[in-house]
Amino acid sequence: MKLTAQFKKGNKFYIARCPELGVTTQGKTLKEAKKHLKEAVDLHLEAMVDYMIEHGKVRIERGKIIEA
């Protein structure tokens, strides 16, 4: 899966966004904004997988995700 990372300089902070997931964060520097975006995307995807597992959409067998 390819995701887009968008960065914009605001007045005080850099704004970082992944439009495909609707994830937005910020950082004082561009480097910090990139780090925060990676962390936010990782957490978002992890939460999506947890939700899908809890609601019977997927299951995990031998470390692989299987569609239910």
All heavy atoms as TSV, in Angstrom:
chain	resi	resn	atom	element	x	y	z
A	1	MET	N	N	0.844	-1.167	0.000
A	1	MET	CA	C	0.000	0.000	0.000
A	1	MET	C	C	0.895	1.238	0.000
A	1	MET	O	O	1.842	1.340	0.767
A	1	MET	CB	C	-0.890	-0.004	1.255
A	1	MET	CG	C	-1.628	1.288	1.436
A	1	MET	SD	S	-2.448	1.625	3.024
A	1	MET	CE	C	-3.091	0.110	3.577
A	2	LYS	N	N	0.594	2.180	-0.879
A	2	LYS	CA	C	1.326	3.436	-0.906
A	2	LYS	C	C	0.494	4.511	-0.228
A	2	LYS	O	O	-0.705	4.619	-0.482
A	2	LYS	CB	C	1.628	3.860	-2.337
A	2	LYS	CG	C	2.720	3.054	-2.982
A	2	LYS	CD	C	3.154	3.706	-4.252
A	2	LYS	CE	C	4.352	2.947	-4.788
A	2	LYS	NZ	N	5.114	3.749	-5.724
A	3	LEU	N	N	1.133	5.280	0.637
A	3	LEU	CA	C	0.465	6.375	1.331
A	3	LEU	C	C	1.186	7.673	1.012
A	3	LEU	O	O	2.402	7.697	0.829
A	3	LEU	CB	C	0.473	6.133	2.843
A	3	LEU	CG	C	-0.251	4.881	3.321
A	3	LEU	CD1	C	0.004	4.662	4.799
A	3	LEU	CD2	C	-1.735	4.989	3.048
A	4	THR	N	N	0.432	8.756	0.978
A	4	THR	CA	C	0.979	10.075	0.705
A	4	THR	C	C	1.288	10.785	2.015
A	4	THR	O	O	0.505	10.722	2.954
A	4	THR	CB	C	-0.047	10.916	-0.084
A	4	THR	OG1	O	-0.425	10.192	-1.243
A	4	THR	CG2	C	0.515	12.258	-0.473
A	5	ALA	N	N	2.438	11.450	2.050
A	5	ALA	CA	C	2.793	12.297	3.196
A	5	ALA	C	C	2.872	13.729	2.691
A	5	ALA	O	O	3.622	14.018	1.762
A	5	ALA	CB	C	4.118	11.856	3.793
A	6	GLN	N	N	2.071	14.606	3.279
A	6	GLN	CA	C	2.063	16.011	2.893
A	6	GLN	C	C	2.572	16.840	4.063
A	6	GLN	O	O	2.205	16.597	5.206
A	6	GLN	CB	C	0.647	16.468	2.533
A	6	GLN	CG	C	0.046	15.737	1.368
A	6	GLN	CD	C	-1.411	16.096	1.146
A	6	GLN	OE1	O	-2.109	16.516	2.062
A	6	GLN	NE2	N	-1.862	15.923	-0.076
A	7	PHE	N	N	3.408	17.838	3.755
A	7	PHE	CA	C	3.970	18.703	4.782
A	7	PHE	C	C	3.763	20.152	4.381
A	7	PHE	O	O	3.921	20.517	3.224
A	7	PHE	CB	C	5.466	18.417	4.972
A	7	PHE	CG	C	5.737	16.997	5.358
A	7	PHE	CD1	C	6.037	16.045	4.396
A	7	PHE	CD2	C	5.668	16.603	6.672
A	7	PHE	CE1	C	6.272	14.725	4.742
A	7	PHE	CE2	C	5.899	15.284	7.039
A	7	PHE	CZ	C	6.201	14.348	6.069
A	8	LYS	N	N	3.393	20.960	5.353
A	8	LYS	CA	C	3.156	22.376	5.109
A	8	LYS	C	C	3.702	23.165	6.294
A	8	LYS	O	O	3.493	22.790	7.450
A	8	LYS	CB	C	1.657	22.626	4.966
A	8	LYS	CG	C	1.283	24.063	4.718
A	8	LYS	CD	C	-0.224	24.214	4.593
A	8	LYS	CE	C	-0.592	25.664	4.423
A	8	LYS	NZ	N	-2.039	25.859	4.366
A	9	LYS	N	N	4.405	24.245	6.009
A	9	LYS	CA	C	4.944	25.086	7.082
A	9	LYS	C	C	3.869	26.055	7.522
A	9	LYS	O	O	3.340	26.826	6.735
A	9	LYS	CB	C	6.167	25.858	6.577
A	9	LYS	CG	C	6.708	26.844	7.590
A	9	LYS	CD	C	8.109	26.502	7.969
A	9	LYS	CE	C	8.766	27.578	8.805
A	9	LYS	NZ	N	8.332	27.639	10.164
A	10	GLY	N	N	3.517	25.999	8.798
A	10	GLY	CA	C	2.571	26.946	9.374
A	10	GLY	C	C	3.334	28.093	10.017
A	10	GLY	O	O	4.546	28.245	9.818
A	11	ASN	N	N	2.641	28.900	10.786
A	11	ASN	CA	C	3.288	30.023	11.456
A	11	ASN	C	C	4.332	29.573	12.480
A	11	ASN	O	O	5.420	30.130	12.550
A	11	ASN	CB	C	2.258	30.918	12.136
A	11	ASN	CG	C	1.398	31.651	11.136
A	11	ASN	OD1	O	1.839	31.926	10.034
A	11	ASN	ND2	N	0.170	31.949	11.512
A	12	LYS	N	N	3.975	28.564	13.277
A	12	LYS	CA	C	4.877	28.103	14.338
A	12	LYS	C	C	5.325	26.652	14.152
A	12	LYS	O	O	6.363	26.271	14.674
A	12	LYS	CB	C	4.211	28.244	15.705
A	12	LYS	CG	C	3.956	29.678	16.119
A	12	LYS	CD	C	3.388	29.721	17.517
A	12	LYS	CE	C	3.156	31.161	17.947
A	12	LYS	NZ	N	2.682	31.239	19.324
A	13	PHE	N	N	4.533	25.854	13.457
A	13	PHE	CA	C	4.799	24.425	13.345
A	13	PHE	C	C	4.690	23.955	11.898
A	13	PHE	O	O	4.071	24.609	11.069
A	13	PHE	CB	C	3.795	23.619	14.182
A	13	PHE	CG	C	3.871	23.896	15.645
A	13	PHE	CD1	C	3.033	24.825	16.242
A	13	PHE	CD2	C	4.781	23.225	16.439
A	13	PHE	CE1	C	3.096	25.087	17.595
A	13	PHE	CE2	C	4.863	23.483	17.794
A	13	PHE	CZ	C	4.024	24.409	18.380
A	14	TYR	N	N	5.282	22.802	11.644
A	14	TYR	CA	C	5.078	22.105	10.379
A	14	TYR	C	C	3.873	21.186	10.565
A	14	TYR	O	O	3.777	20.486	11.572
A	14	TYR	CB	C	6.301	21.269	10.009
A	14	TYR	CG	C	7.453	22.089	9.489
A	14	TYR	CD1	C	8.373	22.650	10.361
A	14	TYR	CD2	C	7.610	22.307	8.122
A	14	TYR	CE1	C	9.438	23.397	9.894
A	14	TYR	CE2	C	8.673	23.070	7.648
A	14	TYR	CZ	C	9.570	23.610	8.534
A	14	TYR	OH	O	10.618	24.358	8.073
A	15	ILE	N	N	2.985	21.197	9.601
A	15	ILE	CA	C	1.808	20.333	9.630
A	15	ILE	C	C	2.106	19.135	8.738
A	15	ILE	O	O	2.544	19.297	7.595
A	15	ILE	CB	C	0.549	21.069	9.102
A	15	ILE	CG1	C	0.368	22.425	9.794
A	15	ILE	CG2	C	-0.680	20.187	9.224
A	15	ILE	CD1	C	0.259	22.356	11.291
A	16	ALA	N	N	1.875	17.936	9.238
A	16	ALA	CA	C	2.108	16.699	8.493
A	16	ALA	C	C	0.793	15.949	8.371
A	16	ALA	O	O	0.058	15.820	9.349
A	16	ALA	CB	C	3.143	15.844	9.217
A	17	ARG	N	N	0.520	15.453	7.155
A	17	ARG	CA	C	-0.780	14.830	6.915
A	17	ARG	C	C	-0.645	13.625	5.998
A	17	ARG	O	O	0.151	13.629	5.060
A	17	ARG	CB	C	-1.699	15.861	6.272
A	17	ARG	CG	C	-3.109	15.407	6.109
A	17	ARG	CD	C	-4.030	16.586	5.803
A	17	ARG	NE	N	-5.399	16.170	5.909
A	17	ARG	CZ	C	-6.070	15.569	4.929
A	17	ARG	NH1	N	-5.499	15.358	3.773
A	17	ARG	NH2	N	-7.318	15.198	5.119
A	18	CYS	N	N	-1.443	12.604	6.265
A	18	CYS	CA	C	-1.604	11.449	5.374
A	18	CYS	C	C	-3.070	11.451	4.954
A	18	CYS	O	O	-3.937	10.997	5.709
A	18	CYS	CB	C	-1.248	10.147	6.088
A	18	CYS	SG	S	-1.534	8.707	5.044
A	19	PRO	N	N	-3.379	12.000	3.770
A	19	PRO	CA	C	-4.778	12.169	3.378
A	19	PRO	C	C	-5.548	10.854	3.209
A	19	PRO	O	O	-6.760	10.808	3.473
A	19	PRO	CB	C	-4.705	12.932	2.056
A	19	PRO	CG	C	-3.323	12.765	1.564
A	19	PRO	CD	C	-2.465	12.521	2.761
A	20	GLU	N	N	-4.885	9.781	2.801
A	20	GLU	CA	C	-5.581	8.506	2.606
A	20	GLU	C	C	-6.172	7.971	3.910
A	20	GLU	O	O	-7.209	7.309	3.901
A	20	GLU	CB	C	-4.636	7.445	2.018
A	20	GLU	CG	C	-4.190	7.716	0.598
A	20	GLU	CD	C	-2.948	8.583	0.513
A	20	GLU	OE1	O	-2.452	9.075	1.555
A	20	GLU	OE2	O	-2.463	8.771	-0.607
A	21	LEU	N	N	-5.515	8.272	5.024
A	21	LEU	CA	C	-5.979	7.769	6.322
A	21	LEU	C	C	-6.652	8.847	7.163
A	21	LEU	O	O	-7.209	8.543	8.213
A	21	LEU	CB	C	-4.798	7.189	7.111
A	21	LEU	CG	C	-4.075	6.006	6.470
A	21	LEU	CD1	C	-2.884	5.583	7.324
A	21	LEU	CD2	C	-5.025	4.848	6.250
A	22	GLY	N	N	-6.572	10.091	6.727
A	22	GLY	CA	C	-7.139	11.181	7.517
A	22	GLY	C	C	-6.344	11.459	8.779
A	22	GLY	O	O	-6.896	11.917	9.780
A	23	VAL	N	N	-5.048	11.176	8.743
A	23	VAL	CA	C	-4.171	11.368	9.904
A	23	VAL	C	C	-3.423	12.690	9.736
A	23	VAL	O	O	-2.828	12.942	8.689
A	23	VAL	CB	C	-3.171	10.200	10.038
A	23	VAL	CG1	C	-2.153	10.473	11.121
A	23	VAL	CG2	C	-3.906	8.898	10.302
A	24	THR	N	N	-3.458	13.531	10.758
A	24	THR	CA	C	-2.763	14.808	10.742
A	24	THR	C	C	-2.055	15.001	12.073
A	24	THR	O	O	-2.584	14.651	13.125
A	24	THR	CB	C	-3.749	15.973	10.515
A	24	THR	OG1	O	-4.454	15.744	9.302
A	24	THR	CG2	C	-3.029	17.306	10.432
A	25	THR	N	N	-0.842	15.559	12.010
A	25	THR	CA	C	-0.073	15.847	13.217
A	25	THR	C	C	0.812	17.059	12.942
A	25	THR	O	O	0.672	17.685	11.896
A	25	THR	CB	C	0.753	14.610	13.663
A	25	THR	OG1	O	1.332	14.848	14.930
A	25	THR	CG2	C	1.817	14.248	12.657
A	26	GLN	N	N	1.689	17.369	13.863
A	26	GLN	CA	C	2.543	18.539	13.684
A	26	GLN	C	C	3.865	18.338	14.392
A	26	GLN	O	O	4.037	17.414	15.177
A	26	GLN	CB	C	1.866	19.795	14.237
A	26	GLN	CG	C	1.649	19.755	15.741
A	26	GLN	CD	C	0.877	20.950	16.243
A	26	GLN	OE1	O	0.231	21.639	15.484
A	26	GLN	NE2	N	0.939	21.191	17.537
A	27	GLY	N	N	4.807	19.237	14.103
A	27	GLY	CA	C	6.100	19.220	14.770
A	27	GLY	C	C	6.743	20.589	14.657
A	27	GLY	O	O	6.437	21.352	13.747
A	28	LYS	N	N	7.643	20.891	15.590
A	28	LYS	CA	C	8.334	22.182	15.572
A	28	LYS	C	C	9.284	22.286	14.377
A	28	LYS	O	O	9.527	23.378	13.875
A	28	LYS	CB	C	9.107	22.393	16.864
A	28	LYS	CG	C	8.210	22.619	18.057
A	28	LYS	CD	C	9.030	22.834	19.314
A	28	LYS	CE	C	8.114	23.021	20.505
A	28	LYS	NZ	N	8.857	23.183	21.755
A	29	THR	N	N	9.829	21.144	13.948
A	29	THR	CA	C	10.707	21.098	12.775
A	29	THR	C	C	10.119	20.108	11.781
A	29	THR	O	O	9.261	19.288	12.120
A	29	THR	CB	C	12.121	20.633	13.160
A	29	THR	OG1	O	12.037	19.271	13.636
A	29	THR	CG2	C	12.744	21.514	14.229
A	30	LEU	N	N	10.598	20.163	10.541
A	30	LEU	CA	C	10.138	19.211	9.536
A	30	LEU	C	C	10.496	17.787	9.951
A	30	LEU	O	O	9.683	16.871	9.813
A	30	LEU	CB	C	10.749	19.550	8.167
A	30	LEU	CG	C	10.341	18.662	7.009
A	30	LEU	CD1	C	8.828	18.658	6.813
A	30	LEU	CD2	C	11.044	19.112	5.737
A	31	LYS	N	N	11.687	17.609	10.493
A	31	LYS	CA	C	12.116	16.283	10.956
A	31	LYS	C	C	11.178	15.755	12.043
A	31	LYS	O	O	10.775	14.588	12.019
A	31	LYS	CB	C	13.552	16.360	11.484
A	31	LYS	CG	C	14.113	15.038	11.927
A	31	LYS	CD	C	15.561	15.180	12.381
A	31	LYS	CE	C	16.109	13.841	12.851
A	31	LYS	NZ	N	17.507	13.950	13.265
A	32	GLU	N	N	10.812	16.613	12.980
A	32	GLU	CA	C	9.901	16.208	14.052
A	32	GLU	C	C	8.511	15.900	13.504
A	32	GLU	O	O	7.869	14.942	13.925
A	32	GLU	CB	C	9.820	17.321	15.105
A	32	GLU	CG	C	9.033	16.931	16.332
A	32	GLU	CD	C	9.032	18.022	17.377
A	32	GLU	OE1	O	8.292	19.018	17.199
A	32	GLU	OE2	O	9.770	17.888	18.374
A	33	ALA	N	N	8.043	16.693	12.547
A	33	ALA	CA	C	6.732	16.450	11.933
A	33	ALA	C	C	6.718	15.108	11.213
A	33	ALA	O	O	5.737	14.359	11.304
A	33	ALA	CB	C	6.369	17.582	10.981
A	34	LYS	N	N	7.808	14.765	10.508
A	34	LYS	CA	C	7.898	13.472	9.824
A	34	LYS	C	C	7.850	12.325	10.828
A	34	LYS	O	O	7.167	11.329	10.622
A	34	LYS	CB	C	9.187	13.392	9.009
A	34	LYS	CG	C	9.160	14.223	7.760
A	34	LYS	CD	C	10.490	14.123	7.007
A	34	LYS	CE	C	10.477	14.980	5.766
A	34	LYS	NZ	N	11.753	14.898	5.026
A	35	LYS	N	N	8.598	12.486	11.922
A	35	LYS	CA	C	8.618	11.454	12.975
A	35	LYS	C	C	7.222	11.271	13.569
A	35	LYS	O	O	6.744	10.148	13.738
A	35	LYS	CB	C	9.612	11.855	14.066
A	35	LYS	CG	C	9.675	10.892	15.217
A	35	LYS	CD	C	10.609	11.397	16.309
A	35	LYS	CE	C	10.480	10.503	17.523
A	35	LYS	NZ	N	10.797	11.196	18.738
A	36	HIS	N	N	6.558	12.373	13.870
A	36	HIS	CA	C	5.219	12.303	14.454
A	36	HIS	C	C	4.218	11.686	13.484
A	36	HIS	O	O	3.330	10.935	13.903
A	36	HIS	CB	C	4.746	13.693	14.881
A	36	HIS	CG	C	5.478	14.230	16.060
A	36	HIS	ND1	N	5.288	15.501	16.527
A	36	HIS	CD2	C	6.404	13.679	16.883
A	36	HIS	CE1	C	6.068	15.708	17.581
A	36	HIS	NE2	N	6.758	14.607	17.805
A	37	LEU	N	N	4.350	11.994	12.186
A	37	LEU	CA	C	3.435	11.409	11.203
A	37	LEU	C	C	3.629	9.905	11.112
A	37	LEU	O	O	2.659	9.154	11.072
A	37	LEU	CB	C	3.615	12.064	9.834
A	37	LEU	CG	C	2.631	11.590	8.761
A	37	LEU	CD1	C	1.191	11.890	9.168
A	37	LEU	CD2	C	2.952	12.229	7.421
A	38	LYS	N	N	4.875	9.460	11.103
A	38	LYS	CA	C	5.126	8.018	11.056
A	38	LYS	C	C	4.504	7.332	12.270
A	38	LYS	O	O	3.842	6.301	12.135
A	38	LYS	CB	C	6.630	7.735	11.005
A	38	LYS	CG	C	6.935	6.247	10.908
A	38	LYS	CD	C	8.404	5.960	10.984
A	38	LYS	CE	C	8.741	4.507	10.871
A	38	LYS	NZ	N	7.940	3.561	11.593
A	39	GLU	N	N	4.703	7.899	13.447
A	39	GLU	CA	C	4.126	7.323	14.664
A	39	GLU	C	C	2.600	7.311	14.601
A	39	GLU	O	O	1.964	6.320	14.975
A	39	GLU	CB	C	4.584	8.116	15.888
A	39	GLU	CG	C	6.068	7.968	16.185
A	39	GLU	CD	C	6.564	8.948	17.245
A	39	GLU	OE1	O	5.814	9.846	17.661
A	39	GLU	OE2	O	7.741	8.814	17.649
A	40	ALA	N	N	2.007	8.406	14.128
A	40	ALA	CA	C	0.543	8.504	14.056
A	40	ALA	C	C	-0.020	7.502	13.052
A	40	ALA	O	O	-1.055	6.861	13.319
A	40	ALA	CB	C	0.125	9.924	13.685
A	41	VAL	N	N	0.640	7.339	11.906
A	41	VAL	CA	C	0.177	6.366	10.903
A	41	VAL	C	C	0.307	4.952	11.453
A	41	VAL	O	O	-0.608	4.138	11.309
A	41	VAL	CB	C	0.949	6.538	9.573
A	41	VAL	CG1	C	0.725	5.353	8.649
A	41	VAL	CG2	C	0.534	7.832	8.880
A	42	ASP	N	N	1.423	4.642	12.101
A	42	ASP	CA	C	1.603	3.316	12.707
A	42	ASP	C	C	0.489	3.017	13.706
A	42	ASP	O	O	-0.109	1.933	13.680
A	42	ASP	CB	C	2.957	3.218	13.415
A	42	ASP	CG	C	4.129	3.099	12.456
A	42	ASP	OD1	O	3.920	2.857	11.252
A	42	ASP	OD2	O	5.281	3.273	12.921
A	43	LEU	N	N	0.183	3.968	14.577
A	43	LEU	CA	C	-0.874	3.770	15.580
A	43	LEU	C	C	-2.242	3.621	14.924
A	43	LEU	O	O	-3.061	2.793	15.342
A	43	LEU	CB	C	-0.892	4.935	16.570
A	43	LEU	CG	C	0.272	4.973	17.552
A	43	LEU	CD1	C	0.261	6.296	18.317
A	43	LEU	CD2	C	0.193	3.803	18.515
A	44	HIS	N	N	-2.500	4.412	13.901
A	44	HIS	CA	C	-3.789	4.346	13.198
A	44	HIS	C	C	-3.978	2.970	12.552
A	44	HIS	O	O	-5.039	2.356	12.700
A	44	HIS	CB	C	-3.863	5.449	12.131
A	44	HIS	CG	C	-5.145	5.476	11.394
A	44	HIS	ND1	N	-6.281	6.078	11.899
A	44	HIS	CD2	C	-5.485	4.976	10.185
A	44	HIS	CE1	C	-7.262	5.935	11.025
A	44	HIS	NE2	N	-6.798	5.276	9.976
A	45	LEU	N	N	-2.944	2.490	11.854
A	45	LEU	CA	C	-3.045	1.185	11.198
A	45	LEU	C	C	-3.175	0.057	12.221
A	45	LEU	O	O	-3.942	-0.885	12.022
A	45	LEU	CB	C	-1.841	0.956	10.282
A	45	LEU	CG	C	-1.778	1.877	9.064
A	45	LEU	CD1	C	-0.471	1.657	8.304
A	45	LEU	CD2	C	-2.970	1.681	8.154
A	46	GLU	N	N	-2.448	0.165	13.314
A	46	GLU	CA	C	-2.550	-0.836	14.379
A	46	GLU	C	C	-3.964	-0.872	14.954
A	46	GLU	O	O	-4.530	-1.942	15.168
A	46	GLU	CB	C	-1.538	-0.505	15.475
A	46	GLU	CG	C	-1.439	-1.548	16.567
A	46	GLU	CD	C	-0.381	-1.177	17.596
A	46	GLU	OE1	O	0.738	-0.818	17.201
A	46	GLU	OE2	O	-0.693	-1.255	18.796
A	47	ALA	N	N	-4.544	0.291	15.165
A	47	ALA	CA	C	-5.920	0.363	15.687
A	47	ALA	C	C	-6.917	-0.207	14.688
A	47	ALA	O	O	-7.883	-0.877	15.081
A	47	ALA	CB	C	-6.276	1.810	16.020
A	48	MET	N	N	-6.686	0.029	13.396
A	48	MET	CA	C	-7.578	-0.527	12.372
A	48	MET	C	C	-7.547	-2.057	12.392
A	48	MET	O	O	-8.586	-2.709	12.323
A	48	MET	CB	C	-7.181	-0.013	10.979
A	48	MET	CG	C	-7.565	1.418	10.716
A	48	MET	SD	S	-6.993	2.022	9.104
A	48	MET	CE	C	-7.787	0.897	7.985
A	49	VAL	N	N	-6.348	-2.628	12.490
A	49	VAL	CA	C	-6.217	-4.088	12.524
A	49	VAL	C	C	-6.880	-4.637	13.785
A	49	VAL	O	O	-7.621	-5.628	13.727
A	49	VAL	CB	C	-4.736	-4.518	12.440
A	49	VAL	CG1	C	-4.586	-6.003	12.724
A	49	VAL	CG2	C	-4.177	-4.167	11.068
A	50	ASP	N	N	-6.645	-4.004	14.933
A	50	ASP	CA	C	-7.276	-4.448	16.179
A	50	ASP	C	C	-8.795	-4.428	16.048
A	50	ASP	O	O	-9.476	-5.361	16.469
A	50	ASP	CB	C	-6.847	-3.563	17.353
A	50	ASP	CG	C	-5.411	-3.781	17.776
A	50	ASP	OD1	O	-4.799	-4.787	17.345
A	50	ASP	OD2	O	-4.885	-2.929	18.521
A	51	TYR	N	N	-9.347	-3.369	15.464
A	51	TYR	CA	C	-10.793	-3.252	15.277
A	51	TYR	C	C	-11.307	-4.380	14.376
A	51	TYR	O	O	-12.326	-5.005	14.675
A	51	TYR	CB	C	-11.133	-1.893	14.659
A	51	TYR	CG	C	-12.603	-1.727	14.365
A	51	TYR	CD1	C	-13.463	-1.244	15.342
A	51	TYR	CD2	C	-13.122	-2.053	13.123
A	51	TYR	CE1	C	-14.819	-1.095	15.083
A	51	TYR	CE2	C	-14.469	-1.918	12.859
A	51	TYR	CZ	C	-15.319	-1.434	13.842
A	51	TYR	OH	O	-16.665	-1.311	13.586
A	52	MET	N	N	-10.592	-4.647	13.294
A	52	MET	CA	C	-11.025	-5.688	12.367
A	52	MET	C	C	-10.989	-7.064	13.017
A	52	MET	O	O	-11.879	-7.886	12.799
A	52	MET	CB	C	-10.158	-5.651	11.113
A	52	MET	CG	C	-10.387	-4.390	10.283
A	52	MET	SD	S	-9.207	-4.170	8.936
A	52	MET	CE	C	-9.697	-5.509	7.852
A	53	ILE	N	N	-9.985	-7.310	13.843
A	53	ILE	CA	C	-9.894	-8.588	14.547
A	53	ILE	C	C	-11.029	-8.711	15.558
A	53	ILE	O	O	-11.710	-9.739	15.621
A	53	ILE	CB	C	-8.521	-8.743	15.231
A	53	ILE	CG1	C	-7.429	-8.911	14.169
A	53	ILE	CG2	C	-8.522	-9.914	16.208
A	53	ILE	CD1	C	-6.021	-8.808	14.710
A	54	GLU	N	N	-11.257	-7.665	16.336
A	54	GLU	CA	C	-12.308	-7.692	17.362
A	54	GLU	C	C	-13.695	-7.879	16.763
A	54	GLU	O	O	-14.578	-8.462	17.391
A	54	GLU	CB	C	-12.286	-6.399	18.172
A	54	GLU	CG	C	-11.112	-6.285	19.107
A	54	GLU	CD	C	-11.025	-4.922	19.782
A	54	GLU	OE1	O	-12.033	-4.197	19.813
A	54	GLU	OE2	O	-9.932	-4.590	20.271
A	55	HIS	N	N	-13.915	-7.382	15.565
A	55	HIS	CA	C	-15.238	-7.459	14.949
A	55	HIS	C	C	-15.349	-8.570	13.913
A	55	HIS	O	O	-16.275	-8.586	13.103
A	55	HIS	CB	C	-15.597	-6.100	14.341
A	55	HIS	CG	C	-15.849	-5.068	15.402
A	55	HIS	ND1	N	-14.836	-4.348	15.983
A	55	HIS	CD2	C	-16.991	-4.670	16.003
A	55	HIS	CE1	C	-15.343	-3.541	16.900
A	55	HIS	NE2	N	-16.640	-3.718	16.934
A	56	GLY	N	N	-14.419	-9.514	13.949
A	56	GLY	CA	C	-14.508	-10.703	13.109
A	56	GLY	C	C	-14.260	-10.482	11.629
A	56	GLY	O	O	-14.637	-11.313	10.816
A	57	LYS	N	N	-13.625	-9.401	11.260
A	57	LYS	CA	C	-13.350	-9.132	9.845
A	57	LYS	C	C	-12.112	-9.883	9.363
A	57	LYS	O	O	-12.004	-10.209	8.187
A	57	LYS	CB	C	-13.156	-7.627	9.592
A	57	LYS	CG	C	-14.303	-6.769	10.063
A	57	LYS	CD	C	-15.533	-6.999	9.242
A	57	LYS	CE	C	-16.644	-6.069	9.699
A	57	LYS	NZ	N	-17.924	-6.409	9.141
A	58	VAL	N	N	-11.161	-10.111	10.263
A	58	VAL	CA	C	-9.952	-10.873	9.942
A	58	VAL	C	C	-9.563	-11.710	11.153
A	58	VAL	O	O	-10.015	-11.470	12.264
A	58	VAL	CB	C	-8.749	-9.957	9.572
A	58	VAL	CG1	C	-9.007	-9.167	8.319
A	58	VAL	CG2	C	-8.380	-9.045	10.710
A	59	ARG	N	N	-8.707	-12.675	10.916
A	59	ARG	CA	C	-8.120	-13.440	12.012
A	59	ARG	C	C	-6.655	-13.659	11.688
A	59	ARG	O	O	-6.233	-13.533	10.542
A	59	ARG	CB	C	-8.866	-14.748	12.230
A	59	ARG	CG	C	-8.736	-15.748	11.145
A	59	ARG	CD	C	-9.555	-17.010	11.458
A	59	ARG	NE	N	-9.233	-18.079	10.570
A	59	ARG	CZ	C	-9.729	-18.247	9.347
A	59	ARG	NH1	N	-10.613	-17.391	8.878
A	59	ARG	NH2	N	-9.364	-19.240	8.584
A	60	ILE	N	N	-5.880	-13.960	12.690
A	60	ILE	CA	C	-4.452	-14.169	12.501
A	60	ILE	C	C	-4.134	-15.627	12.770
A	60	ILE	O	O	-4.509	-16.174	13.810
A	60	ILE	CB	C	-3.625	-13.252	13.429
A	60	ILE	CG1	C	-3.885	-11.796	13.063
A	60	ILE	CG2	C	-2.142	-13.587	13.341
A	60	ILE	CD1	C	-3.163	-10.800	13.917
A	61	GLU	N	N	-3.469	-16.268	11.803
A	61	GLU	CA	C	-3.029	-17.646	11.947
A	61	GLU	C	C	-1.557	-17.717	11.607
A	61	GLU	O	O	-1.140	-17.244	10.546
A	61	GLU	CB	C	-3.820	-18.572	11.007
A	61	GLU	CG	C	-5.263	-18.759	11.401
A	61	GLU	CD	C	-5.991	-19.702	10.456
A	61	GLU	OE1	O	-5.353	-20.304	9.579
A	61	GLU	OE2	O	-7.214	-19.807	10.603
A	62	ARG	N	N	-0.769	-18.273	12.501
A	62	ARG	CA	C	0.673	-18.437	12.293
A	62	ARG	C	C	1.344	-17.126	11.886
A	62	ARG	O	O	2.170	-17.087	11.007
A	62	ARG	CB	C	0.930	-19.506	11.246
A	62	ARG	CG	C	0.430	-20.865	11.653
A	62	ARG	CD	C	0.755	-21.918	10.642
A	62	ARG	NE	N	-0.125	-23.039	10.868
A	62	ARG	CZ	C	-0.685	-23.761	9.916
A	62	ARG	NH1	N	-0.435	-23.490	8.659
A	62	ARG	NH2	N	-1.470	-24.767	10.214
A	63	GLY	N	N	0.919	-16.029	12.511
A	63	GLY	CA	C	1.540	-14.748	12.263
A	63	GLY	C	C	1.097	-14.059	10.991
A	63	GLY	O	O	1.617	-13.008	10.646
A	64	LYS	N	N	0.131	-14.633	10.263
A	64	LYS	CA	C	-0.361	-14.023	9.029
A	64	LYS	C	C	-1.814	-13.622	9.200
A	64	LYS	O	O	-2.605	-14.319	9.827
A	64	LYS	CB	C	-0.254	-15.012	7.856
A	64	LYS	CG	C	1.174	-15.348	7.482
A	64	LYS	CD	C	1.206	-16.228	6.272
A	64	LYS	CE	C	2.643	-16.576	5.923
A	64	LYS	NZ	N	2.697	-17.437	4.744
A	65	ILE	N	N	-2.166	-12.482	8.613
A	65	ILE	CA	C	-3.548	-12.004	8.665
A	65	ILE	C	C	-4.349	-12.714	7.585
A	65	ILE	O	O	-3.974	-12.730	6.413
A	65	ILE	CB	C	-3.613	-10.475	8.468
A	65	ILE	CG1	C	-2.897	-9.774	9.631
A	65	ILE	CG2	C	-5.060	-10.007	8.366
A	65	ILE	CD1	C	-2.810	-8.285	9.490
A	66	ILE	N	N	-5.463	-13.321	7.981
A	66	ILE	CA	C	-6.340	-14.061	7.082
A	66	ILE	C	C	-7.713	-13.380	7.079
A	66	ILE	O	O	-8.244	-13.056	8.130
A	66	ILE	CB	C	-6.539	-15.520	7.591
A	66	ILE	CG1	C	-5.224	-16.156	7.991
A	66	ILE	CG2	C	-7.361	-16.318	6.618
A	66	ILE	CD1	C	-4.469	-16.836	6.929
A	67	GLU	N	N	-8.293	-13.185	5.896
A	67	GLU	CA	C	-9.640	-12.608	5.839
A	67	GLU	C	C	-10.636	-13.600	6.405
A	67	GLU	O	O	-10.539	-14.794	6.174
A	67	GLU	CB	C	-10.042	-12.284	4.392
A	67	GLU	CG	C	-9.526	-10.959	3.922
A	67	GLU	CD	C	-10.113	-10.575	2.585
A	67	GLU	OE1	O	-11.347	-10.573	2.449
A	67	GLU	OE2	O	-9.325	-10.293	1.684
A	68	ALA	N	N	-11.605	-13.101	7.135
A	68	ALA	CA	C	-12.637	-13.966	7.712
A	68	ALA	C	C	-13.806	-14.074	6.770
A	68	ALA	O	O	-14.018	-13.292	5.903
A	68	ALA	CB	C	-13.081	-13.418	9.048
